């Protein structure tokens, strides 16, 4: 897990240092990640090539590529699940959301009642 965290952390760190406006965050993160991951895996490949049998390296990178579709779909699931967990773990934010929801329901009921009165 730490092996894959290094390029991600470097990309995130550089993006936080370079971007001042949030609108450019995704663009810079994508650009930095592309080059950092490319060079990181090339360096890892050459280091492993010195110490390990070449077939093990090919198997390692094939397994890494095979994990990509799984991680893509898992990321969407994780974002949805963890975002809900973050909301419910933050008590003040969850209470604020529930109060806002109640206000919206009351406003909806009031407007629907006014609409019915104007029709009749």
N, C-alpha and C positions, 0 to 999 in steps of 0.2 A: 504494500500500500504506500509506503514511504517513497518507493521507487518512482511511482507515478505522481506523487505530490510535489516533487521538486520543481519540474517545469511549470506546473500550475501555479505554485507559489511565486516563482520568479515573474511569471506573466502578470499576476495580480499585483505584485509589489511595484513593478515598473509602470503599470497602468495607473496605479494610485499616485505615483510620483509625477507622472507626465501630465495627466488630464486635470484640468481645472474645472471644466464644465461636465455635467453628467451626460449631456447629449453625445459626447464623443467617447464615453467610456467603452461601449461595446465595440466600436470600431478599433480603438487602440488595443483593447484586450484581444480581439481576433488577430490583429496584425502581429502583436508580440507573441501570442501563443503559437501562431503558425511557424514563425522562425525559431523560436526557442525550442519547441517540440522537435522540429526537424533537426537542428544541430545537436540537441540533447541525445536523440536516438542514434544519430551518426556517431557521436562520441562513445556512447554505450556500446554500439556495435563494434567499433574498433578496439575498445578495451576488452570486451568479451572475446573477440577474435584472437587476442594474444594469449589469454589464459584458458579458454574453453574450446572444446571441439566445435568445429564449424557447424555440424548438423544440429547441435543443441541450440545454437544461436538461431538457426532457421526455424526450428520448432518453437522457440520462444516467441519470435516475431509473428509466426503464423497463429499461435494461440492469442497473442495480443490483438491481431487483426480480427480473429474470430470473435473476440469479446466486444468489439465495437458496436454491432447492432444491439446486443443485449444491453450495453451501457446506455445507448441512446434512448431506448424505451424505458429503462429503469430510471433514468434521470427525470423524465416527465412524471413518472409515478412518485418519485421521491420528492420532487418540488411541490406537488399537490399535497402530499401527506405531511411533509415537514412544515409547510406554510400553515396548515391548519393546526399542527401541534404548537407552533410558535405563538399563534393567536391565543390558543387556550391556555398556554403556560404563562402568558403575560396577563395577569388578572385584571389590571386596570384597563388595559386595551380591550380585553374581552367584555368587561362591563360597559365601557364606552360604546362598543359596537352594538351591544344588546339594547342600550338606551336609544341609540340612533335608529335602530331597527324598529323599536316601539314607536318612536316619533313618526317614522315613515308610514307605519301601519295606521296610526291615528290620522295622519294627514290624508292617506288614501281613503279611509272610511269617511272622513269629513267631505272630501271632494266628491266621492261617489254619492253621498247623501245630497249634496248641493246639486249635482247633476240630475238626480232623480226628481228633485223639487222643481227644477226648471223645465223638465220635460212634462210633468203633470201639471 
